[in-house]
Amino acid sequence: MSAIRVPWSSASFLVYLGGLTLFAALGSLLAVQADDYGSGGFVGWALLVFLVTEACALALLVNGRRVTAGLLALSAVAAWVVFLGALLDWFGWLAHTDSPFAGFHVSHLFLELALVFAAAAALAVFRFPLLVFPLAAGTWFFVTDLLSGGGDWTAVLSVLVGLMLLSWAVAVDRGSTRPFAFWLHVVAGLTIGGGLLWLFHDGDWDWILIGVVALLYIWIGDRLVRSSWVVLGAWALLQTTAHFAAKWSAEALGAFFYLFPFLLVDAFGNTSFGRDTHPWAAALSFAGIAVVFMLIGLLLARRRRSADGAELL
């Protein structure tokens, strides 16, 4: 099964941006309709959104607009699952819980499986690599929800499922199926890293371990030629740096936070800074990690000089 691959251009950027914005807009629309109409009315709206997006996606596929069709298929997959959830809620069969992993609920497991099968069906028809993301994420959600009820065991299962997805991604990487593996790598990296962050995020030694894992991520990304691992590893290194910098310098770290807030808010929403005992420490810490990033980048580029044009670095 050949994948749809499109080179980067202004046109492809706008199509992707439009498709993903439409995905978010339809989700917002359905949320508004759920508040304004009863359960039965919401079922009708969800079904209408699914039918319209699916029909448009198929029409575009027939006309050869395969990337745009694939982006609309992503919205159709989400709309289908929302429709099934609305139907279960209308019949009074949908469980309402505070946590996605709280307890054993057949309705939740059904919707998670519906997501997996819908994404797999759409992938078979549209051959659009982004559809691998809901397929892989849904698989993680189903297995984790089936075997855990939240807490540390959920984190452990997330790591195990992530390792399974990594092995799957490595297998898919071989031959002409390689484009489909990208989102498998992304979900594998997120689930493994998310599980480890849940288990190790309190003390200094925990963050040292996260830093070691971050370096391992970068090594994996280099070995597999998958930049998603490098991106996640670099983010984890910045998180580790922020943890230690915050212990010494509130003022300098605070200034860095206003410039790059998305780098300093950890997975648990912690943005608190320490006392200003060493005002220079945070700036020096981030300068040091910046040098480390550049040195690692030059080292990786040197190993792939002919393939990646590393001489430009």
Secondary structure, DSSP 8 states (H G I E B T S, - for coil): ---------HHHHHHHHHHHHHHHHHHHHHHHHHHHS-HHHHHHHHHHHHHHHHHHHHHHHHTT-HHHHHHHHHHHHHHHHHHHHHHHHHHT-----SSTTSS--HHHHHHHHHHHHHHHHHHHHH--GGGHHHHHHHHHHHHHHHH--SSHHHHHHHHHHHHHHHHHHHHHTSGGGGGGGHHHHHHHHHHHHHHHHHHS-SSHHHHHHHHHHHHHHHHHHHHHT-HHHHHHHHHHHHHHHHHHHHTT-HHHHHHHHHH-HHHHS-TT--------SSTTHHHHHHHHHHHHHHHHHHHHHHHTHHHHTGGG-
